Amino acid sequence: MQVLAFLKRVFTTLFAFCILVSACSSDKVNESPQPHEEDNPEVTGDVTIYVTTANLSHDLAKQAVDFSTSSNMSPTTITLNPSQRYQTMDGFGAAVTGSSSYNLMQMTAEDRAKFLKETFSEADGYGHSYIRIAIGCSDFSLSEYSLCDNPGIENFALQSEERDYVIPVLKEILAINPSIKIIGSPWTPPRWMKVNNLVDRQPHNSWTSGHLNPAYYQDYGLYFVKWIQALQAEGIPIYAVTPQNEPLNRGNSASLFMGWQEQQTFIKEALGPQLQAAGLGTKIYVFDHNYNYDNMADQVDYPIKIYQDDVAASFVAGAAYHNYGGNRQELLDIHQQRPDKELIFTETSIGTWNDGQNLPSRLMDDMEEVALGTVNNWCKAVIVWNLMLDSERGPNRDGGCQTCFGAVDINKNDYKTIRRNSHYYIISHLSAVVKPGATRIGTSGYSAAGVTHAAFENLDGSYAVVLLNNTNETRRITFADGTNHFRYEIPAKSVVSYRWN
C-alpha cells in the first residue's frame, strides 16, 4: 500500500508539472510581438529616442540615452550644423476625411479619446500637428455632396457629414492639441457651377470632371469664405486651402478639371480678393497634385506658371504636391525656380496595389520616399491620406479608391482593434521630435548607402534627428552638435527619432 501511495504522489506531481509546462508554453505562443506606447516604461536621459523596426520588435518604443563623457573619436559621427538652415516646418499629419471621422465616431468615447490622445497630444502622445479635410465631399465620404447643392450661394450650409462626424472629431482633436493646423481642399464645386468646357459652357450636372464656370468665380470664392467662417464659428480655425484637389484628375468620384490658367485666374480675380476682403489670413497653396503633372505637357511647372502673374502670386503661399506619378526631385526643381514660395506635401496612399499592409517593406519605402524624401526637398509639411479606415477599406465611394488602407485600420467587427500601418509610423516618427516652427538644418560626416536622415532645430533650442537604416546591418552611429555627443546602436531595417536639448 505504501508503494501505491508513493506512486500516486509521484504521478500527481508529474501531472501538475506537465500542466505548468503546458501553460507556460501556451503563454509564450500568445505573447504579442507588438508592444504599444502605453506599454513603454517611463524613460529618462539626455536624449529621448523612438525606435520602430520593420519586424516590430520595437514598435515606436520610447528609449533614452545620456550624453557621452568621453572624447569623440568615432569615424561614424553625424555632426549637426545649425548655421546651415533650410525651411521652417509647419507640421505632419493625416487626412481626417468623412470616412475617417465616421469610423472614429463608431468607437466608444473612451477608446476614441485614447487613440486621439496617443496620436495628437504633445505631452502624452506623438504630437501629430497637421490635418487635411475636404471642403464638401471626397472619394472617402459617406455620400456625394457639396455645401451648396441648391443653386444660389445664399443656400450655402454645412451638411450632415460635417455636423455629425467631421466637426465633432475636429473639436476633440483641438481640445487635445489646440495648435493643430488644418488645410481644406474641395474635390468638386457645386454641380450648378460646372460647365462641360470653357467654350460652349454647357451645364455639366455631374460630380465627376467638368470645369468651373467663369461666371461663378465670385460665387465660388465666396463659397470658400463661407466655409472658413462656418468652421471658425465652431471654434475650428482653417490655416490653409487649396483651390482644387488633383485639378488634372477628371476621373475621381468627385472631381473638377482646373488647368493652371483657370486656377491662376480664379485666384487672381476671386479667391484671393475674397479672402482678403473678409479679413481672413488663410493661406492658399496651388496645384495639389502629382510630381509629373499627369504627363500633360501644357501643365508642366503648373505652380511656376501661376506665379508668373504677380497679382495671382501675391495671394499664394506656395504649392502642394502628391506622389502618384513622377519623382520627388520635382520638388527641388520647383524650389530652385521660386525659392520664395513654400512647398508642402499633401497626399499619398497605401493600398493593395503597393502591398500596403506589408510593414517590413512599406515602412522602409515610405520613410525614404514620403517622409524624408519630401522634407529633404524643401517641404514644410507632410500629410498622408486617410487617418483611419475600417478593415474593409472604407467607407468609400464608387469611382474613388476602394483598395486603400488608412494610416491605421480599425476592425469593423468591434470598432476597437486597431492596426497601425506604415503611414502612422512615418508621421509619428517625424512629429514626435520635430515640432511646428522647427528649422531643418545641415549635417556633415558619416554617410552610407541605405542610411538616410534629416536634422532640425526646434524653437525651444532642442535638436532633432530622424534616421532611416534601410540596411541589413546594425549601425553604431555617434551624433554630435558641437557641444554634446552620444552614441546609439541603430537596428537593421529601422526608423529612429532623436530629440535632445
C-alpha positions as CSV (number, residue, x, y, z in Angstrom):
1,M,0.0,0.0,0.0
2,Q,2.9,2.3,0.8
3,V,4.3,1.7,-2.7
4,L,1.0,2.5,-4.3
5,A,0.7,5.7,-2.2
6,F,4.2,6.7,-3.3
7,L,3.5,6.1,-6.9
8,K,0.3,8.1,-6.6
9,R,2.2,11.1,-5.2
10,V,4.8,10.9,-8.0
11,F,2.1,10.7,-10.7
12,T,0.2,13.7,-9.2
13,T,3.4,15.7,-9.1
14,L,4.3,14.9,-12.7
15,F,0.8,15.7,-13.8
16,A,1.0,19.1,-12.1
17,F,4.4,19.8,-13.7
18,C,3.1,18.9,-17.1
19,I,0.1,21.3,-16.7
20,L,2.5,24.1,-15.6
21,V,4.8,23.5,-18.6
22,S,1.8,23.4,-21.0
23,A,0.5,26.7,-19.5
24,C,3.9,28.3,-19.8
25,S,4.2,27.2,-23.5
26,S,0.7,28.5,-24.2
27,D,1.6,31.9,-22.7
28,K,4.7,32.0,-24.8
29,V,2.9,31.3,-28.0
30,N,0.3,34.1,-27.4
31,E,2.9,36.7,-26.5
32,S,2.3,39.8,-28.6
33,P,5.4,40.9,-30.6
34,Q,3.9,44.4,-31.0
35,P,4.2,46.4,-27.8
36,H,2.3,49.7,-27.9
37,E,3.2,53.1,-26.5
38,E,1.4,52.6,-23.2
39,D,3.5,49.5,-22.5
40,N,6.7,51.6,-22.7
41,P,8.1,52.3,-19.2
42,E,9.0,55.8,-18.3
43,V,12.5,56.6,-19.5
44,T,14.8,59.4,-18.6
45,G,18.0,60.6,-20.2
46,D,19.6,63.5,-22.0
47,V,18.3,62.2,-25.4
48,T,14.7,60.9,-26.0
49,I,14.6,58.2,-28.6
50,Y,11.7,56.5,-30.5
51,V,12.5,53.2,-32.3
52,T,10.5,51.2,-34.8
53,T,11.9,48.1,-36.5
54,A,10.3,46.7,-39.7
55,N,9.6,43.4,-37.8
56,L,8.0,45.4,-34.9
57,S,10.4,44.0,-32.3
58,H,10.4,47.7,-31.4
59,D,7.1,49.5,-32.0
60,L,7.5,53.2,-31.5
61,A,9.4,52.1,-28.4
62,K,10.5,55.1,-26.3
63,Q,14.1,55.0,-25.0
64,A,16.7,57.3,-23.7
65,V,20.5,57.7,-23.5
66,D,22.8,60.1,-21.8
67,F,25.5,62.3,-23.4
68,S,28.9,60.6,-23.6
69,T,31.5,62.0,-21.2
70,S,34.4,60.6,-23.2
71,S,36.1,62.3,-26.2
72,N,34.5,61.6,-29.6
73,M,36.9,59.9,-32.0
74,S,34.3,57.9,-33.8
75,P,34.6,57.8,-37.6
76,T,30.8,57.2,-37.8
77,T,29.8,60.6,-36.5
78,I,27.0,62.7,-37.9
79,T,27.6,66.3,-36.8
80,L,24.7,68.9,-36.8
81,N,25.3,72.3,-38.4
82,P,22.7,74.7,-37.1
83,S,24.2,77.6,-39.1
84,Q,23.1,75.8,-42.3
85,R,19.4,76.5,-42.4
86,Y,16.7,75.4,-44.7
87,Q,12.9,75.5,-44.5
88,T,10.8,76.1,-41.4
89,M,8.5,73.2,-40.6
90,D,4.7,73.6,-40.2
91,G,3.9,70.0,-39.2
92,F,3.0,66.5,-40.0
93,G,-0.3,64.6,-40.1
94,A,-3.1,62.8,-42.0
95,A,-6.4,63.5,-43.6
96,V,-9.5,63.5,-41.4
97,T,-11.9,62.6,-44.1
98,G,-15.6,61.9,-43.7
99,S,-14.8,58.2,-43.7
100,S,-12.1,58.6,-41.0
101,S,-14.5,60.7,-38.9
102,Y,-17.3,58.2,-39.3
103,N,-15.0,55.3,-38.2
104,L,-13.7,57.3,-35.2
105,M,-17.3,58.1,-34.1
106,Q,-18.2,54.4,-34.1
107,M,-15.6,53.9,-31.4
108,T,-16.6,54.2,-27.7
109,A,-15.9,57.6,-26.3
110,E,-13.2,56.1,-24.1
111,D,-11.4,54.3,-26.9
112,R,-11.6,57.3,-29.3
113,A,-10.2,59.6,-26.6
114,K,-7.3,57.2,-26.0
115,F,-6.4,56.9,-29.7
116,L,-6.7,60.7,-30.4
117,K,-4.6,61.4,-27.3
118,E,-1.9,59.0,-28.4
119,T,-1.9,60.5,-31.9
120,F,-2.2,64.2,-31.3
121,S,-1.1,65.0,-27.7
122,E,2.2,66.9,-27.4
123,A,2.7,65.8,-23.8
124,D,1.3,62.3,-23.9
125,G,1.4,61.2,-27.5
126,Y,3.2,61.6,-30.8
127,G,2.1,65.2,-31.4
128,H,0.6,65.0,-34.9
129,S,0.3,68.6,-35.9
130,Y,-1.4,69.0,-39.3
131,I,-4.8,67.8,-40.7
132,R,-6.2,67.8,-44.1
133,I,-10.0,67.9,-44.6
134,A,-12.3,68.1,-47.6
135,I,-14.5,71.1,-48.4
136,G,-17.6,69.2,-49.1
137,C,-17.3,65.5,-50.2
138,S,-14.3,63.5,-51.3
139,D,-14.0,59.9,-52.5
140,F,-13.9,59.0,-48.9
141,S,-17.2,60.5,-47.8
142,L,-20.5,58.8,-46.9
143,S,-22.2,60.4,-50.0
144,E,-21.5,62.8,-52.8
145,Y,-22.5,66.4,-51.9
146,S,-21.3,70.0,-51.9
147,L,-22.1,72.7,-49.3
148,C,-24.4,74.5,-51.7
149,D,-26.3,71.9,-53.8
150,N,-29.3,74.2,-54.4
151,P,-28.4,76.9,-57.0
152,G,-27.5,80.3,-55.4
153,I,-24.7,80.9,-53.0
154,E,-27.2,82.1,-50.4
155,N,-28.0,78.4,-50.0
156,F,-24.6,77.6,-48.6
157,A,-24.7,75.4,-45.4
158,L,-22.7,72.7,-43.7
159,Q,-24.1,69.3,-44.3
160,S,-24.7,66.3,-42.0
161,E,-21.3,64.8,-42.7
162,E,-19.7,67.9,-41.2
163,R,-22.1,68.3,-38.4
164,D,-22.3,64.7,-37.3
165,Y,-18.8,63.4,-37.9
166,V,-16.0,65.8,-39.1
167,I,-16.7,68.7,-36.7
168,P,-17.1,66.6,-33.6
169,V,-13.9,64.8,-34.3
170,L,-12.0,68.1,-35.0
171,K,-13.3,69.5,-31.8
172,E,-12.0,66.6,-29.8
173,I,-8.6,66.8,-31.6
174,L,-8.4,70.6,-30.9
175,A,-9.1,70.0,-27.2
176,I,-6.0,67.8,-27.2
177,N,-3.8,69.9,-29.4
178,P,-5.2,73.5,-29.8
179,S,-2.3,74.5,-32.1
180,I,-3.2,71.9,-34.8
181,K,-3.1,73.2,-38.4
182,I,-5.9,72.4,-40.8
183,I,-5.8,72.6,-44.6
184,G,-9.0,72.3,-46.7
185,S,-9.4,71.1,-50.3
186,P,-12.5,70.8,-52.4
187,W,-13.0,67.7,-54.7
188,T,-15.7,69.4,-56.6
189,P,-17.7,72.7,-56.6
190,P,-21.5,72.6,-56.6
191,R,-22.7,71.0,-59.8
192,W,-24.6,74.1,-60.8
193,M,-21.3,75.9,-61.1
194,K,-19.9,73.4,-63.6
195,V,-19.7,73.5,-67.4
196,N,-18.6,70.9,-69.9
197,N,-15.9,73.2,-71.3
198,L,-14.8,76.8,-71.4
199,V,-16.1,77.5,-74.9
200,D,-19.6,76.2,-75.1
201,R,-20.2,76.4,-71.3
202,Q,-23.0,73.9,-71.3
203,P,-24.1,72.7,-67.9
204,H,-22.2,69.7,-66.5
205,N,-24.5,68.2,-64.0
206,S,-22.1,65.6,-62.7
207,W,-19.9,65.2,-59.6
208,T,-17.1,64.0,-61.9
209,S,-15.0,66.2,-64.2
210,G,-16.2,69.4,-65.8
211,H,-14.8,72.9,-65.5
212,L,-15.7,75.7,-63.1
213,N,-17.9,78.2,-65.0
214,P,-16.1,81.6,-65.0
215,A,-19.5,83.2,-64.5
216,Y,-19.4,81.7,-61.0
217,Y,-15.8,82.6,-60.0
218,Q,-17.0,85.2,-57.5
219,D,-19.7,82.9,-56.0
220,Y,-17.1,80.1,-55.6
221,G,-14.6,82.5,-54.0
222,L,-17.4,83.4,-51.5
223,Y,-18.0,79.6,-51.1
224,F,-14.5,79.3,-49.6
225,V,-15.0,82.3,-47.4
226,K,-18.4,81.0,-46.0
227,W,-16.8,77.6,-45.4
228,I,-13.9,79.1,-43.4
229,Q,-16.2,81.3,-41.4
230,A,-18.7,78.5,-40.7
231,L,-15.9,76.3,-39.2
232,Q,-14.5,79.3,-37.3
233,A,-17.9,79.7,-35.8
234,E,-17.5,76.2,-34.5
235,G,-14.1,77.0,-33.0
236,I,-12.2,75.4,-35.8
237,P,-9.5,77.6,-37.4
238,I,-8.5,77.0,-41.0
239,Y,-4.8,77.5,-41.7
240,A,-4.8,77.0,-45.4
241,V,-6.7,75.9,-48.5
242,T,-6.0,74.6,-52.0
243,P,-8.4,75.7,-54.8
244,Q,-8.8,72.1,-56.0
245,N,-7.7,68.6,-55.1
246,E,-5.9,67.0,-58.0
247,P,-7.0,69.5,-60.6
248,L,-5.7,67.4,-63.5
249,N,-7.6,64.3,-62.5
250,R,-11.0,64.2,-64.3
251,G,-11.8,60.6,-63.2
252,N,-12.2,60.7,-59.4
253,S,-15.7,60.1,-57.9
254,A,-15.8,63.8,-57.2
255,S,-13.6,65.9,-59.3
256,L,-13.0,69.0,-61.5
257,F,-10.5,69.8,-64.2
258,M,-8.8,73.1,-63.4
259,G,-5.8,73.8,-65.6
260,W,-3.2,76.3,-64.5
261,Q,-4.7,79.2,-66.5
262,E,-8.1,78.6,-64.8
263,Q,-6.6,78.3,-61.3
264,Q,-4.5,81.4,-61.9
265,T,-7.5,83.5,-62.9
266,F,-9.7,82.1,-60.2
267,I,-7.1,83.0,-57.5
268,K,-6.4,86.4,-59.0
269,E,-9.9,87.6,-59.6
270,A,-11.9,85.8,-56.9
271,L,-10.4,83.6,-54.2
272,G,-7.5,85.8,-53.2
273,P,-9.5,89.1,-53.2
274,Q,-12.5,87.4,-51.4
275,L,-10.3,86.0,-48.6
276,Q,-8.6,89.4,-48.3
277,A,-11.9,91.3,-48.2
278,A,-13.2,89.0,-45.5
279,G,-10.1,89.7,-43.4
280,L,-9.0,86.1,-43.5
281,G,-5.3,85.2,-43.2
282,T,-5.9,81.7,-44.6
283,K,-3.0,80.6,-46.8
284,I,-3.5,79.5,-50.4
285,Y,-1.4,76.6,-51.8
286,V,-1.8,76.0,-55.6
287,F,-1.8,72.7,-57.6
288,D,-2.2,69.9,-55.0
289,H,-1.4,67.1,-57.5
290,N,1.3,64.9,-58.9
291,Y,5.0,65.4,-59.5
292,N,4.6,64.5,-63.2
293,Y,1.6,66.8,-63.9
294,D,-0.2,63.7,-65.1
295,N,2.0,63.7,-68.2
296,M,0.2,66.8,-69.6
297,A,2.9,68.8,-71.4
298,D,0.9,72.1,-71.2
299,Q,0.6,71.7,-67.4
300,V,4.3,71.1,-66.6
301,D,5.5,73.5,-63.9
302,Y,1.9,74.3,-63.0
303,P,2.8,76.4,-59.9
304,I,5.5,78.3,-61.7
305,K,3.1,79.4,-64.4
306,I,0.7,80.7,-61.8
307,Y,3.5,82.6,-60.1
308,Q,4.3,84.4,-63.4
309,D,1.3,86.6,-62.8
310,D,2.4,88.9,-60.0
311,V,-1.1,89.7,-58.7
312,A,-2.0,86.0,-58.5
313,A,1.3,85.2,-56.9
314,S,0.8,87.8,-54.3
315,F,-2.1,85.8,-52.9
316,V,-0.3,82.4,-53.0
317,A,1.9,81.0,-50.2
318,G,3.2,78.1,-52.3
319,A,2.4,74.8,-53.9
320,A,1.2,71.4,-52.7
321,Y,2.2,68.0,-54.2
322,H,1.1,64.3,-54.3
323,N,3.3,61.4,-55.3
324,Y,1.0,59.2,-57.5
325,G,3.2,60.0,-60.5
326,G,6.7,61.3,-61.2
327,N,9.7,61.8,-58.9
328,R,10.2,63.8,-55.7
329,Q,13.1,65.6,-57.4
330,E,10.4,67.8,-58.9
331,L,10.1,69.5,-55.5
332,L,13.7,70.6,-55.7
333,D,13.2,71.9,-59.3
334,I,10.2,74.0,-58.3
335,H,12.1,75.3,-55.2
336,Q,15.1,76.3,-57.3
337,Q,12.8,78.2,-59.7
338,R,10.9,80.1,-56.9
339,P,12.8,79.8,-53.6
340,D,10.5,82.5,-52.2
341,K,7.4,80.2,-52.4
342,E,6.7,77.4,-49.9
343,L,6.2,73.7,-50.7
344,I,4.1,71.2,-48.8
345,F,3.2,67.5,-49.4
346,T,-0.5,66.8,-49.0
347,E,-1.3,63.3,-50.1
348,T,0.0,59.8,-50.6
349,S,-1.7,56.4,-50.2
350,I,-1.0,52.8,-49.4
351,G,-3.2,50.0,-50.6
352,T,-3.5,46.6,-52.2
353,W,-1.6,47.7,-55.3
354,N,1.6,48.5,-53.3
355,D,1.3,45.8,-50.6
356,G,0.2,48.5,-48.2
357,Q,0.0,46.3,-45.1
358,N,3.4,44.7,-45.6
359,L,5.1,46.8,-42.9
360,P,8.7,45.5,-43.4
361,S,8.8,46.9,-46.9
362,R,6.4,49.8,-46.7
363,L,7.9,51.3,-43.6
364,M,11.3,51.5,-45.4
365,D,10.0,52.8,-48.7
366,D,7.5,55.3,-47.2
367,M,10.1,56.7,-44.8
368,E,12.6,57.2,-47.6
369,E,10.1,58.5,-50.3
370,V,7.4,60.2,-48.4
371,A,8.8,61.4,-45.1
372,L,12.5,62.1,-45.5
373,G,12.3,62.4,-49.3
374,T,9.9,65.4,-49.2
375,V,11.4,67.1,-46.2
376,N,14.9,66.9,-47.6
377,N,13.5,68.5,-50.8
378,W,12.1,71.6,-49.0
379,C,8.6,70.6,-48.0
380,K,7.4,72.4,-44.8
381,A,4.6,69.8,-44.1
382,V,4.0,66.1,-44.8
383,I,0.4,64.9,-44.8
384,V,-0.8,61.3,-45.7
385,W,-4.2,60.2,-46.8
386,N,-7.0,58.8,-44.5
387,L,-6.1,58.8,-40.8
388,M,-8.4,55.8,-40.2
389,L,-10.3,53.4,-42.5
390,D,-12.1,50.2,-41.5
391,S,-11.0,46.6,-42.0
392,E,-12.9,46.6,-45.3
393,R,-11.0,49.7,-46.6
394,G,-14.0,52.0,-46.1
395,P,-16.4,53.6,-46.1
396,N,-15.5,54.7,-49.7
397,R,-17.2,55.9,-52.9
398,D,-17.7,54.2,-56.2
399,G,-15.2,55.7,-58.6
400,G,-12.8,56.5,-55.8
401,C,-10.1,54.4,-54.2
402,Q,-11.6,51.1,-53.0
403,T,-8.3,49.5,-52.4
404,C,-6.7,52.0,-50.0
405,F,-5.6,51.3,-46.4
406,G,-5.6,54.0,-43.7
407,A,-2.7,55.3,-41.7
408,V,-4.5,53.0,-39.2
409,D,-7.2,50.4,-39.9
410,I,-9.9,49.7,-37.3
411,N,-11.7,46.3,-37.1
412,K,-15.2,46.8,-38.4
413,N,-16.5,44.0,-36.2
414,D,-15.7,45.8,-33.0
415,Y,-14.5,49.3,-33.8
416,K,-11.9,48.8,-31.2
417,T,-9.0,46.8,-32.5
418,I,-6.5,49.0,-34.4
419,R,-3.8,48.0,-36.9
420,R,-1.1,50.7,-37.3
421,N,0.2,50.9,-40.9
422,S,3.4,52.5,-42.3
423,H,1.9,55.9,-42.7
424,Y,1.1,56.2,-39.0
425,Y,4.7,55.3,-38.1
426,I,6.4,57.7,-40.5
427,I,4.2,60.6,-39.4
428,S,4.6,59.7,-35.7
429,H,8.4,59.5,-36.0
430,L,8.5,63.0,-37.5
431,S,6.0,64.6,-35.2
432,A,7.3,63.1,-32.0
433,V,10.6,65.0,-32.2
434,V,10.2,67.7,-34.9
435,K,7.8,70.4,-33.7
436,P,6.0,73.2,-35.6
437,G,8.3,76.1,-36.2
438,A,11.4,73.9,-36.3
439,T,14.1,74.6,-38.9
440,R,15.7,71.9,-41.0
441,I,19.5,72.2,-40.6
442,G,22.6,70.8,-42.2
443,T,24.7,67.9,-41.2
444,S,28.2,66.6,-42.1
445,G,30.2,63.5,-41.5
446,Y,29.1,59.9,-41.7
447,S,27.0,58.7,-44.7
448,A,26.3,55.2,-46.1
449,A,24.1,53.7,-48.7
450,G,20.7,52.8,-47.1
451,V,21.1,55.3,-44.3
452,T,19.0,58.5,-44.7
453,H,18.4,61.2,-42.2
454,A,17.2,64.8,-41.6
455,A,18.1,67.1,-38.8
456,F,16.3,70.0,-37.2
457,E,16.5,72.7,-34.6
458,N,13.2,73.3,-32.7
459,L,12.0,76.6,-31.5
460,D,13.0,75.7,-27.9
461,G,16.6,75.2,-29.0
462,S,16.4,71.4,-28.9
463,Y,17.8,69.3,-31.7
464,A,16.0,66.5,-33.6
465,V,17.2,63.9,-36.0
466,V,15.0,61.3,-37.8
467,L,17.1,58.5,-39.3
468,L,16.2,55.5,-41.6
469,N,18.5,52.5,-41.5
470,N,17.3,50.5,-44.6
471,T,20.2,48.0,-44.4
472,N,20.5,44.5,-43.0
473,E,23.2,45.6,-40.6
474,T,23.1,47.3,-37.2
475,R,24.8,50.7,-37.4
476,R,26.6,52.3,-34.4
477,I,26.4,56.0,-35.1
478,T,27.5,59.0,-33.0
479,F,25.6,62.2,-33.1
480,A,27.3,65.5,-32.2
481,D,26.1,69.1,-32.0
482,G,29.3,70.9,-31.3
483,T,28.8,70.7,-27.5
484,N,27.5,67.3,-26.7
485,H,27.6,63.9,-28.4
486,F,26.1,60.4,-27.9
487,R,26.3,57.0,-29.5
488,Y,23.4,54.8,-30.4
489,E,23.2,51.3,-31.9
490,I,20.6,51.5,-34.7
491,P,18.9,48.2,-35.5
492,A,18.8,46.9,-39.0
493,K,15.7,47.9,-41.0
494,S,14.6,50.5,-38.6
495,V,13.5,54.1,-38.1
496,V,14.8,56.0,-35.2
497,S,13.9,59.5,-34.0
498,Y,16.0,61.6,-31.5
499,R,15.5,64.8,-29.6
500,W,17.8,66.5,-27.1
501,N,18.4,69.9,-25.5
